[in-house]
Amino acid sequence: MKVFFFIPLGLITVLGALFLTYWLMTYHSNGKITSSGRKRRFILYVPKSYNPAIPTPLVISMHGFGDWPAHHMHMSGWNKLADEQGILVVYPMGTHLPLRWQLYDSNCSEVNPTADIRYISDLIDHLEKHFNLDPSRIYANGLSNGGGMAHALACALPERIAAVGCVAGAYGYPLAACQPGHPVPMLAFHGTADPIVPYHGGPSTHVPYPFPNLPEFIRQIAEQNGCGPLPHKQLISQRVHSITYTGCSNEAEVILYTILGGGHTWPGGKRMPHFLVGETNHEIDATRILWDFYQMHRTER
């Protein structure tokens, strides 16, 4: 009898999870466009204070591998800040199952992200047709795989993206391919106890992909951005410190916030299961720090 009940319950659980994922993909979004011949979905948040007579900044915030836009929206807290600051926030959806941005496939092999980069560019075009966007104040960020995608956008769309933020970034866009027309400012957050994307690089027990050593990766990005070799170090809180590379071309500073004991999480965001992703630090608020950073940068027009 135990076996008899275990098998149907397992099947129900699996089928239920698949149905929930399909429902979230198909219905829990409020917009869609066609890009590269494929329907792509997104959630757009428009604050009540939006005034079509005033050019408005746009923040593009991207979910991680296996996540989805609605959960990322709830977890990151961008909507609350959007209400306070009067900005538009869009949460685009990746592709495939599990949902992801095409920096590497489910076997952790590198793939071509061209279609996803094109999608984000097409999404910006779409929103510009329907809202009064400030084209010099379009920003991107993301968690994990979405953070890696934000870095890819800095490389591929420097004329459109004014600054990027990468939270627990799973970087898969090779630096050798990152030669933008002009460098883009970047702010990264990463925990030293991240169980998914190790702070010091290499594969993890969860992901066999050979991720880069974070401090060295950030140093190389700063070098690409023409920054000075010696970063400014600052103690932010008891468990958070930062390094800032300045003197960069196009004022494209590069900053790394290191969270001691931090997990694969969004600092200041909603807590996620500790046994899966580790500790969520609440000494800082990544969303507000990112917005303060964004306000210092615009694209040249």
Buried (B, 14 or more C-beta within 10 A) or exposed (E): EEEEEEEEEEEEEEEEEEEEBEEBBEEBBBBEBEBEEEEBBBBBBBBEEBEEEEEBBBBBBBBBBEBBBBBBBEBBBBBEBBEEBBBBBBBBBBBEEEBBBBBBEEEBEEBEBEBBBBBBBBBBEBBEEEBEBBBBBBBBBBBBBBBBBBBBBBBBBBBBBBBBBBBBBBBBBEBEEBEBEEBBBBBBBBBBBBBBBBBEBEEBEEBEBEBBBBBEBBBBBBBBBBBEEEBEEEEBEEBBBBBBBBEBEBEBBBBBBBBBEBBBBBBBBEEBEEEEBBBBBEBBBBBBBBBEBBEEBBBEE
